[in-house]
Amino acid sequence: MTQQAVRWTADQVLALAPDAASRKAGSKLGAAGPWSEAGSSDEGTVWGLCRGSGSKPYQTVIDIADSTGPAYKCSCPSRKFPCKHALGLLLLWAGADGSVSPGQAPDWAEQWIEGRRKRAQERTTAGGASGAAPSGDPEAARRRAERRAERITAGAAELEQRLADLLRGGLASAEHEGYGLWEETAARMVDAQAPGLAARVRELGAIPSSGPGWPVRLLEECALLHLLDQGWLRRERLSDDLAATVRSRVGLSGSADGPPLRDHWLVLAQYDTADARLTTRRIWLYGTESGRTVLLLSYGAAGRAPELALPVGLAFEAEVSSYPGAGQLRAALREQFTPPAPAAIRPPGLTTPQAAARYGEALRADPWLDSCPVTLDRVVPTPDGDTWQLADAEGGLALPLTHSARSRPDLWRLVALSGGAPVTVFGECGHRGFTPLTAWPEGAGEAVPLC
């Protein structure tokens, strides 16, 4: 099937927007009015001229068949990717009303596409050549790894002492010390080259005075941090998989050297989280043949969206390689054989008791796991006092929604999609509850992103 024969939905296009403002502005440009000379090719290229405030229209071109998701080029001055013009052109193309007709790309669009594909071929060739080249000095790499391990060990020992001091003085003292104590401790973990420990310490600092029951939550998180410290200090006694998980949780990034798994992958969810330093994009994929669910992570500098973009509901054939660690679902995207295209596929669902049991099983492999991916079959969003839950339509148990899920406006989108009827929901199930990320209506229907 050619790219021209496959159309995305408006939801899939708008899922690419870097922020709400871009989503709103792009929606306004999704009509034929401001566009001229819009066209598309069977190879997955869409182009057009958009009238702006200047004398010259903006030249916008999109490569839909790019291996990491759509790639964009626009002559506008916006620093957002995709810009509102790219979003508007994709919406116009997705509308399939004849506004974007098949044709030959103009020279300015063809030059950009040819340049991109030439550079991609050069990277592939260079990658193959570098793969055959000998690696750097292995002895030097071993010494660097040993020095870092020594720093992390010293940091873990210091953190153990600080946790002991906290418990000896009583948890109430944490409320009076303020956040400065935790930030200082986190900085010490950064110096020890243990960013994973630093991140967990910063999370501890947000717990005191965070509402009723905070001492219990603080004690629980301190216990998990203590367990991680002890896992690192005694890693030689652990199984290889669990030791790899501990290294990952401490902050030692491994390589995705697992055997390549080729499958048709359905994009289940995509969402971003950001802090002052980094934007992290999480993409959940489901292998329709293997039944595996894997997580792709990509990063962008603060304020910039990561390059990898795979809208929900699309499917493509590709290879992925897993990262090491017990129960780890993270993988790296390798060779892609087909461009992402809409697919009428749903992952098999679980009941709410089965979902809770799935999370319990995952904790055995990774005690520091906040949540695991789960698809719930035939659940109904139901109010429960001041909160919401997903109740089993057959009268079974219900899973409470997390606080973050209850505070998002997309909760009402889920409620409207259900209308009191059962829906299929994919999300993350953990000790804080269930966070819905994507939903499908009863019977036939397209995936609806909820994040």
C-alpha positions in Angstrom: 0.0 0.0 0.0 1.4 3.4 -0.9 1.7 6.2 1.5 -0.8 8.2 -0.5 -3.5 5.6 0.2 -3.2 5.9 4.0 -4.6 8.8 5.9 -4.0 9.7 9.5 -6.6 11.0 11.8 -6.7 14.5 13.2 -5.9 13.2 16.7 -2.8 11.4 15.4 -1.6 14.7 13.7 -2.3 16.8 16.8 -0.4 14.3 19.0 2.7 15.6 17.3 2.2 19.2 18.6 5.0 20.3 21.0 2.5 22.2 23.2 -1.1 23.3 23.5 -0.5 26.6 21.8 0.9 24.9 18.7 -2.0 22.5 18.7 -4.5 25.3 18.7 -2.6 27.4 16.1 -2.1 24.3 13.8 -5.8 23.5 14.0 -6.7 26.9 12.6 -4.4 26.2 9.6 -6.0 22.8 8.8 -8.3 24.3 6.2 -7.6 25.0 2.6 -8.0 28.8 2.8 -4.3 29.8 3.6 -2.8 27.1 1.5 -1.8 27.0 -2.2 0.1 24.4 -4.4 -0.4 21.7 -1.7 0.4 18.2 -2.9 1.7 14.8 -1.9 3.6 11.9 -3.4 3.4 8.1 -3.1 6.8 8.2 -1.3 5.4 9.9 1.7 6.1 13.6 1.0 3.6 16.4 1.6 4.2 20.0 0.7 2.5 23.3 0.4 2.7 27.1 0.5 1.0 28.9 3.5 0.0 32.5 3.3 1.5 34.5 6.3 1.9 38.1 7.3 4.8 38.7 4.9 4.8 39.1 1.1 6.1 35.6 0.5 4.2 32.5 1.6 5.9 30.0 3.9 7.3 26.9 2.2 6.4 23.8 4.2 7.4 20.2 3.4 7.0 17.0 5.5 8.6 13.6 5.1 6.0 11.3 6.5 7.9 8.1 5.7 10.9 9.1 7.8 12.1 6.2 10.0 11.8 8.1 13.3 8.5 9.7 12.6 7.6 12.7 10.4 10.4 15.1 9.6 9.6 18.8 8.8 11.0 21.8 7.0 9.3 25.2 7.0 10.6 28.6 6.0 8.8 30.3 9.0 10.9 31.6 11.9 9.3 29.4 14.5 11.7 27.3 16.6 9.0 24.7 17.5 9.0 21.3 15.8 6.6 20.8 14.2 5.6 24.4 13.7 1.9 25.4 13.3 2.3 25.4 9.5 3.5 21.7 9.5 0.6 20.7 11.7 -1.9 22.6 9.6 -0.6 21.0 6.4 -0.8 17.5 8.0 -4.3 18.2 9.1 -5.2 19.3 5.5 -3.6 16.1 4.1 -5.4 13.9 6.7 -8.7 15.5 5.7 -8.6 13.7 2.3 -11.0 16.3 0.8 -8.9 16.8 -2.4 -7.1 19.9 -1.0 -3.8 18.0 -1.1 -3.6 16.3 -4.5 -1.1 13.7 -5.7 1.6 15.2 -7.9 5.3 16.0 -8.4 7.1 17.8 -5.6 8.4 21.3 -6.5 12.1 21.9 -6.7 12.4 23.4 -3.2 10.7 20.4 -1.6 12.5 17.9 -3.7 15.9 19.3 -2.8 15.2 19.0 0.9 13.9 15.4 0.6 16.8 14.3 -1.6 19.3 15.9 0.9 17.7 14.2 3.9 17.8 10.8 2.2 21.3 11.2 1.0 22.5 12.1 4.6 20.5 9.1 5.9 22.3 6.8 3.5 25.7 8.3 4.5 24.9 7.7 8.1 24.0 4.1 7.4 27.2 3.6 5.4 29.3 5.2 8.1 27.5 3.2 10.8 28.4 0.0 9.0 32.0 1.0 8.6 32.3 2.0 12.3 30.7 -1.2 13.3 33.5 -3.1 11.7 36.2 -0.9 13.2 38.0 -1.9 16.4 36.7 -0.3 19.6 38.8 2.0 21.8 41.3 0.9 24.4 39.4 -1.7 26.4 41.8 -1.4 29.3 41.2 2.4 29.6 37.5 1.8 29.4 37.7 -0.8 32.2 39.7 1.7 34.4 37.1 4.4 33.8 34.3 2.1 34.8 36.1 1.0 38.0 36.7 4.7 39.0 33.0 5.5 38.5 31.9 2.5 40.4 34.2 3.6 43.3 32.6 7.0 43.3 29.1 5.6 43.2 30.0 3.2 46.1 31.2 6.2 48.2 28.0 8.1 47.4 25.8 5.2 48.3 27.6 4.8 51.6 27.2 8.5 52.3 23.5 8.3 51.5 23.1 5.4 53.8 24.5 7.5 56.6 22.2 10.3 55.8 19.1 8.0 55.8 20.3 6.6 59.2 20.6 10.1 60.6 17.1 11.0 59.4 15.5 7.9 61.0 17.5 8.4 64.2 16.3 12.0 64.5 12.7 11.2 63.6 10.8 11.8 60.4 9.3 14.9 61.8 12.7 16.6 61.5 12.4 16.4 57.7 9.6 18.9 57.8 11.7 21.4 59.6 14.9 20.9 57.6 13.2 22.1 54.4 14.1 21.2 50.8 17.7 22.5 51.1 18.8 19.3 52.9 17.6 17.1 50.1 19.0 19.3 47.4 22.4 19.2 49.0 22.2 15.4 49.3 21.2 15.1 45.7 24.1 17.3 44.6 26.4 14.9 46.5 25.0 12.0 44.5 25.5 13.9 41.2 29.2 14.4 42.3 29.3 10.7 42.9 28.1 10.1 39.2 24.9 8.5 40.4 22.1 10.5 38.7 19.5 7.8 39.5 20.2 8.2 43.3 20.1 12.0 42.9 16.7 11.9 41.2 15.2 9.7 44.0 16.6 12.0 46.7 15.0 15.0 45.0 11.7 13.1 45.1 12.1 12.6 48.8 12.3 16.3 49.3 8.8 16.9 47.9 7.1 14.5 50.4 7.3 16.4 53.7 4.2 18.6 54.3 2.7 17.2 51.1 -0.6 16.3 52.8 -2.1 13.8 55.3 0.0 10.7 55.7 3.2 12.2 54.4 5.4 10.5 57.1 4.2 7.1 55.9 5.0 7.9 52.3 8.4 9.3 53.3 9.2 6.1 55.2 8.2 4.0 52.3 10.4 5.9 49.8 13.3 5.9 52.3 13.0 2.1 52.5 13.1 1.8 48.7 16.1 4.1 48.5 17.8 2.1 51.2 17.1 -1.1 49.3 18.6 0.4 46.2 21.7 1.5 48.1 22.1 -2.0 49.5 21.6 -3.6 46.1 24.5 -1.5 44.7 26.8 -2.2 47.7 26.1 -6.0 47.4 25.6 -6.2 43.6 28.2 -9.1 43.4 25.7 -11.3 45.2 22.8 -10.5 42.9 21.7 -12.4 39.7 23.0 -10.9 36.5 19.5 -9.5 35.6 18.8 -8.0 39.0 22.3 -6.5 39.1 21.7 -4.9 35.7 18.4 -3.4 37.1 20.3 -2.0 40.1 22.9 -0.4 37.8 20.2 1.1 35.7 18.3 2.5 38.7 21.5 4.0 40.1 22.1 5.8 36.8 24.6 3.6 34.9 23.2 3.5 31.4 23.7 0.2 29.6 23.5 -0.4 25.9 20.6 -2.0 24.0 22.5 -5.1 23.1 19.6 -7.6 23.2 18.9 -9.7 20.1 16.9 -7.7 17.5 13.1 -8.5 17.6 11.3 -7.9 14.4 7.6 -7.3 14.6 4.7 -5.1 13.5 4.6 -2.5 16.3 1.5 -0.6 17.3 2.0 2.8 18.9 0.0 2.6 22.1 0.9 5.9 23.7 3.3 8.9 23.5 3.8 11.6 26.1 6.4 14.0 27.3 7.7 15.0 30.8 10.0 17.9 31.3 12.1 19.5 34.0 14.5 22.5 33.9 17.2 20.5 32.1 15.5 17.9 29.8 12.4 16.9 28.0 11.8 13.1 28.0 9.5 11.5 25.6 8.0 8.0 26.4 6.5 5.9 23.6 4.9 2.6 24.3 4.8 0.0 21.5 2.9 -3.3 21.3 4.2 -6.1 19.1 1.3 -7.7 17.3 3.0 -11.0 16.7 5.3 -11.3 19.7 2.8 -9.9 22.2 5.7 -7.8 23.7 5.2 -4.3 25.1 8.3 -2.1 24.9 9.2 1.4 25.9 11.1 3.8 23.7 12.8 6.9 25.4 14.0 9.9 23.6 15.3 13.2 24.9 15.4 16.9 24.0 17.0 19.9 25.6 14.8 21.9 27.9 12.0 23.6 25.9 12.7 21.4 22.8 10.7 18.4 21.8 12.6 15.2 21.1 13.0 14.2 17.5 11.4 10.8 17.7 7.6 11.2 17.1 5.2 8.2 16.6 1.5 9.2 16.8 -0.8 6.9 18.6 -2.7 4.4 16.5 0.0 4.0 13.8 1.7 0.7 13.2 5.0 -0.1 11.4 7.3 -3.0 10.9 10.7 -2.7 12.6 13.4 -4.3 14.8 13.9 -3.3 18.4 16.7 -4.3 20.9 16.1 -4.5 24.6 18.2 -3.0 27.3 19.6 -5.3 30.1 17.8 -5.7 33.4 15.3 -7.9 35.1 11.8 -7.0 34.0 13.1 -4.0 32.0 10.8 -3.0 29.1 13.0 -0.3 27.6 14.2 -0.9 24.1 15.9 0.9 21.2 14.4 1.3 17.8 16.6 -0.3 15.2 15.9 -0.8 11.5 12.5 0.2 10.3 11.0 -1.6 7.3 7.8 0.3 6.7 6.6 3.8 7.4 4.1 4.3 10.3 0.5 4.0 9.0 -2.9 3.8 10.7 -4.0 0.3 11.8 -7.2 -1.1 13.2 -5.4 -3.1 15.9 -6.0 -3.3 19.6 -3.8 -5.1 22.2 -5.5 -7.8 24.2 -7.0 -6.6 27.5 -7.0 -7.7 31.1 -9.5 -7.4 33.9 -8.8 -5.0 36.8 -7.7 -7.9 39.2 -5.4 -9.2 36.5 -3.9 -5.8 36.0 -3.1 -5.4 39.7 -1.6 -8.9 39.7 0.5 -8.0 36.6 2.0 -5.0 38.5 2.7 -7.3 41.5 4.6 -9.7 39.3 6.6 -6.9 37.8 7.7 -5.7 41.2 9.3 -9.0 41.9 11.8 -8.3 39.1 12.1 -4.6 39.8 11.2 -3.5 43.3 11.6 0.2 42.3 9.1 0.1 39.5 6.5 2.8 39.8 4.1 1.3 37.3 3.8 -1.2 34.4 2.0 -1.0 31.1 -1.5 -2.6 31.1 -4.5 -2.7 28.8 -7.8 -2.9 30.6 -10.7 -4.5 28.7 -14.3 -3.4 29.2 -14.0 -0.9 32.0 -16.2 2.1 32.8 -14.9 5.5 34.2 -16.9 5.9 37.4 -16.9 8.7 40.0 -16.0 7.6 43.6 -16.6 10.6 45.9 -14.1 13.2 44.9 -12.0 10.8 42.8 -12.5 8.6 39.8 -11.9 4.9 39.1 -12.1 2.5 36.2 -14.6 -0.2 37.2 -14.8 -3.6 35.6 -18.0 -3.7 33.5 -18.7 -7.3 34.6 -19.0 -6.2 38.2 -15.4 -7.0 39.4 -13.0 -4.7 41.1 -12.1 -1.1 40.2 -8.7 0.6 39.9 -8.5 4.2 41.2 -7.0 6.8 38.9 -3.8 8.5 39.9 -3.9 12.1 41.1 -2.2 13.3 37.9 -4.8 11.5 35.8 -7.7 13.0 37.8 -6.3 16.5 37.4 -5.9 16.4 33.6 -8.6 17.7 31.3 -8.3 14.5 29.2 -10.2 12.7 32.0 -13.4 14.2 30.6 -12.5 13.1 27.2 -12.3 9.5 28.5 -15.7 10.0 30.3 -17.3 11.4 27.1 -15.8 8.5 25.0 -17.3 6.0 27.4 -20.7 7.7 27.9 -21.4 5.0 30.6 -20.5 2.2 28.2 -17.4 -0.1 28.5 -14.2 1.1 26.8 -10.7 -0.5 26.3 -8.0 1.6 28.0 -4.2 1.4 27.8 -2.2 3.0 30.6 0.3 2.6 33.4 -0.8 0.7 36.6 1.1 1.2 39.8 0.9 1.7 43.5 -0.5 5.2 43.1 -3.3 4.0 40.8 -3.9 3.8 37.1 -3.0 6.5 34.6 -5.0 6.1 31.3 -3.0 7.1 28.2 -5.1 5.8 25.3 -8.7 4.5 24.9 -10.8 2.7 22.3 -14.6 2.8 22.3 -16.7 -0.4 22.4 -16.8 -2.2 19.1 -15.0 -0.6 16.1 -13.3 2.7 16.6 -10.0 4.5 16.4 -7.5 5.0 19.3 -8.1 8.2 21.2 -4.9 9.6 22.9 -5.6 10.8 26.5 -2.2 12.5 27.2 
